[in-house]
Amino acid sequence: MKIRVATYNIHKGVSSIRTQPRVHALKKAISQFDADVVFLQEVQGRHDRLTARYGEESRGHRNWPARAQHEFFAGDSHHCAYGMNAVYDHGHHGNALLSAFEIENSRNHDVSDHSYEQRGILHCVLKTDKGPVHCYVVHLGLFESGRGRQTQALIDAVNDSAPNGEPVIIAGDFNDWRNTLSDRLRKELGVAEVFDELAGTKSHSKIRALVNSFSRSVPAITPARTFPAALPWFRLDRIYVRGFKVDSALVLHGPLWAKLSDHAPIVAELKLS
């Protein structure tokens, strides 16, 4: 069974420059992923200020939808789940999952490290013809010490909810710009980062393996550059998998994506092992 997945931090549906509404353009762009499962971060469940500013009184494509963003993006083609993390006077935002497969159940894990930075891990179980698939939508904190504790919470959540080697997809914004977490996730959960897994299947894999055999340490995983979207340099967004073969993985670059969010999206083709 093949599953096409994508992960995208949508910056709350407004552009990273001048905070212009981009919700309708984002819905169209997300549909271009042609993905079965989409992992979204910084999704507005409610935003009274923008609704008032760009709501029914506005005209054309810029109007702000009355529905929550995850419901608006899902439309009639996908199921959706939402985990509310950050709550404020005029609304709230969090992580969301859009799925062409039925979502059997979902649970949001609060992994906030302090009151000024509210974070969560949204766990959804998908009902597929080949059995359940566990999906975890992740958005970790800006501080390295907090990310370490949040990563342990992620490891505990996966081990508790998918303990017997069930297929797992973990995706989102890890804010792990120094790439200190990949080895830990790989060792403790048996997951692989999609770009590293894909590189290992290419023709140079024998040479790579030979070089690795002379190294005392495990080679570092090198995820793709996704931030800032206009000129990606930092490796913040990831897709980790267990129980899947990675057929392809791609970061979407270009003027369109630079206008929509400060992060570039990742799209990957997976095949259930």
Order of alpha helices (4+ residues) and beta strands (2+ residues): beta-alpha-beta-alpha-alpha-beta-beta-beta-beta-beta-alpha-beta-alpha-beta-alpha-alpha-beta-beta-alpha-beta
